[in-house]
Amino acid sequence: MKDFDKYYDFIKDDETKNSVRKIADKSLYVNKNFVSAATEFTNPYVAELSLPIIKNYDIKFELFPSFEHSERKVFILYPDYIESIDEDEFITGLRVYNRSKFKTLNHKDYLGALMSLGIDRNKTGDIYVYEDYADIVLHNDISDYIMYNLDKIGHNKIEAEKIKVDDVNFKEQEHVVLNITSSSMRIDNIVKHITGKSRETSSDMVRAGNVKVNWQIEERVAAEIKEKDMISISKYGRFKISGLPGLTKNGKYKIEIKHYV
């Protein structure tokens, strides 16, 4: 069995490193005990870093949910002699209906309600918000707790029911589209336009580790941003470079950005 200590040292972000270690521990557990298990929900970067470790064991794995726009996913790990697994044994959907006719609920409302119950964020996946309900993907073992304890979100009465993962209405997370022009694709320049701060302040934010690109801390102010890159800025949110329509007449980049809300 390979020694992954040096591999962990390569990971700069402590939160990411701890997540990868947990997946490694779960993989070892499945390998030693010949049982199936699900990891915590994790982002695509952690999933990518974890793959070499999982493949180091004599186990199989599946990554769920398989929906294209799902960001937070779990590895379901199982012994190599098992042909296939049923993801509904490990993860489930929860449909939460908003019974108020006066106030709509957004992603932050639903997420905040879960956190107020003391739910570990790593036990929950993405939240897909519609006009009068939201579908939430989560670990099966916490679904009943949420159903019995969540009866209001703010002042809004709600009702919840379990649904199979296949019945979840997946979609891209709610967002607003921003259109900017920039003299370059440098990360400090993009952060400047998104936040409305000065170039100097934006550069300081990057150097301080407050900006992630594709779920990795990016401290290089001159790092070039590409189409489809996901940018997370502390206290400002998440932004995806969704399009690069071309250049303006004076040579500036036209940039379309999705701000996830």
ZIRA-V673545 format. One record per backbone hydrogen bond with DSSP energy under -0.5 kcal/mol. CO is the residue of the C=O (numbers start at 1). NH is the residue of the N-H. If there is no record, write none. Layout:
CO:NH, CO:NH
//
This chain:
2:4, 4:8, 5:9, 6:10, 7:10, 7:11, 8:11, 10:12, 13:17, 14:18, 15:19, 16:20, 17:21, 18:22, 19:23, 20:24, 21:25, 22:26, 23:27, 24:28, 25:29, 26:30, 27:31, 28:32, 29:33, 30:34, 30:35, 37:77, 42:73, 43:47, 44:48, 45:49, 46:50, 47:51, 48:52, 50:54, 51:55, 53:56, 54:57, 57:59, 58:80, 60:78, 62:64, 62:76, 64:74, 67:70, 71:73, 72:126, 73:42, 74:64, 74:76, 75:39, 75:77, 76:62, 77:37, 78:60, 79:82, 85:87, 86:89, 87:90, 87:91, 90:140, 92:138, 93:163, 94:96, 94:136, 95:97, 95:161, 96:134, 97:99, 97:159, 106:110, 107:111, 108:112, 109:113, 110:114, 111:115, 112:116, 113:117, 114:117, 114:119, 115:118, 120:123, 121:124, 122:41, 123:139, 126:137, 127:129, 128:135, 132:98, 133:130, 134:96, 135:128, 136:94, 137:125, 138:92, 139:142, 140:143, 140:144, 142:146, 143:147, 144:148, 145:149, 146:150, 149:151, 151:158, 153:156, 156:153, 157:99, 159:97, 161:95, 163:93, 164:167, 165:168, 168:170, 174:261, 176:178, 176:259, 178:180, 178:257, 180:255, 182:253, 185:225, 186:190, 187:191, 188:192, 189:193, 190:194, 191:195, 192:196, 198:202, 199:203, 200:204, 201:205, 202:206, 203:207, 204:208, 205:210, 206:209, 210:234, 211:218, 212:232, 213:216, 216:213, 217:219, 219:221, 220:223, 221:188, 223:187, 226:229, 229:231, 229:241, 230:214, 231:239, 232:212, 232:234, 233:236, 233:237, 237:233, 238:260, 239:231, 240:242, 240:258, 241:228, 243:256, 246:254, 248:251, 252:248, 253:182, 253:255, 254:246, 255:180, 255:257, 256:242, 256:243, 257:178, 257:259, 258:240, 258:260, 259:176, 260:238
//
